[in-house]
Amino acid sequence: MRIVNAAPLDLPRLPRKYRRRRGGWCYSLAGMGAMLHPSWTLVQGMGRATDGGITGHAWLERDGWAFDAVLDRAFELRKYLPRFRAVELGRWHGAQVAAARAEHGHWGPWLDQEEARRVYDARWAEHEPEYEAAQARDQEETVRGLLDLIDGLDDARLVALHRAVTSIGAPHAQP
């Protein structure tokens, strides 16, 4: 059992040989994760790509949590969806995953991508205001947490923090 954000979860860890080179493998990683850990549900949808565009994506969900197998990280679902502009287009549980894999001959996407994009655009339009508000709330929580942390620092630690932050990205002195 792992503890993530103080919430106990049995994360769907994959065998070590599948942990390398994750980018572009979301469908197979999430599908294998759902088959190895049937308490998690496979979700296929669309979301924000690393280049900022929109692309097909797959992740796992359980009990208000999302596990992104490409990032190898769990997120609260209420934070994952807005952060990655993720919209669910289909979900499969337990034996349904193996059946869909056998039917299609691959891990996904199992949905027609043109139709999926039309559905995504319509659903995103519905969810965008809610997602934007959720992101703003999460950013406020983060800032409040940082300010509380800074308030609790004594002068010496505050100076050390200031030095560490201002040195980020600063050119190093040449020997």
Secondary structure in CASP SS format (residue, H / E / C, confidence):
PFRMAT SS
TARGET T0000
AUTHOR 0000-0000-0000
METHOD secondary structure of the structure
MODEL  1
M C 1.00
R E 1.00
I E 1.00
V E 1.00
N C 1.00
A C 1.00
A E 1.00
P E 1.00
L E 1.00
D C 1.00
L C 1.00
P C 1.00
R C 1.00
L C 1.00
P C 1.00
R H 1.00
K H 1.00
Y H 1.00
R C 1.00
R C 1.00
R C 1.00
R C 1.00
G C 1.00
G C 1.00
W C 1.00
C H 1.00
Y H 1.00
S H 1.00
L H 1.00
A H 1.00
G H 1.00
M H 1.00
G H 1.00
A H 1.00
M H 1.00
L H 1.00
H C 1.00
P C 1.00
S C 1.00
W C 1.00
T E 1.00
L E 1.00
V E 1.00
Q E 1.00
G E 1.00
M E 1.00
G E 1.00
R E 1.00
A C 1.00
T C 1.00
D C 1.00
G C 1.00
G C 1.00
I E 1.00
T E 1.00
G E 1.00
H E 1.00
A E 1.00
W E 1.00
L E 1.00
E E 1.00
R E 1.00
D C 1.00
G C 1.00
W E 1.00
A E 1.00
F E 1.00
D E 1.00
A C 1.00
V C 1.00
L C 1.00
D C 1.00
R E 1.00
A E 1.00
F E 1.00
E E 1.00
L H 1.00
R H 1.00
K H 1.00
Y H 1.00
L H 1.00
P H 1.00
R H 1.00
F C 1.00
R C 1.00
A C 1.00
V E 1.00
E E 1.00
L E 1.00
G E 1.00
R E 1.00
W E 1.00
H C 1.00
G C 1.00
A H 1.00
Q H 1.00
V H 1.00
A H 1.00
A H 1.00
A H 1.00
R H 1.00
A H 1.00
E H 1.00
H H 1.00
G C 1.00
H C 1.00
W C 1.00
G C 1.00
P C 1.00
W C 1.00
L C 1.00
D C 1.00
Q H 1.00
E H 1.00
E H 1.00
A H 1.00
R H 1.00
R H 1.00
V H 1.00
Y H 1.00
D H 1.00
A H 1.00
R H 1.00
W H 1.00
A H 1.00
E H 1.00
H H 1.00
E H 1.00
P H 1.00
E H 1.00
Y H 1.00
E H 1.00
A H 1.00
A H 1.00
Q H 1.00
A H 1.00
R H 1.00
D H 1.00
Q H 1.00
E H 1.00
E H 1.00
T H 1.00
V H 1.00
R H 1.00
G H 1.00
L H 1.00
L H 1.00
D H 1.00
L H 1.00
I H 1.00
D H 1.00
G C 1.00
L C 1.00
D C 1.00
D H 1.00
A H 1.00
R H 1.00
L H 1.00
V H 1.00
A H 1.00
L H 1.00
H H 1.00
R H 1.00
A H 1.00
V H 1.00
T H 1.00
S H 1.00
I C 1.00
G C 1.00
A C 1.00
P C 1.00
H C 1.00
A C 1.00
Q C 1.00
P C 1.00
END
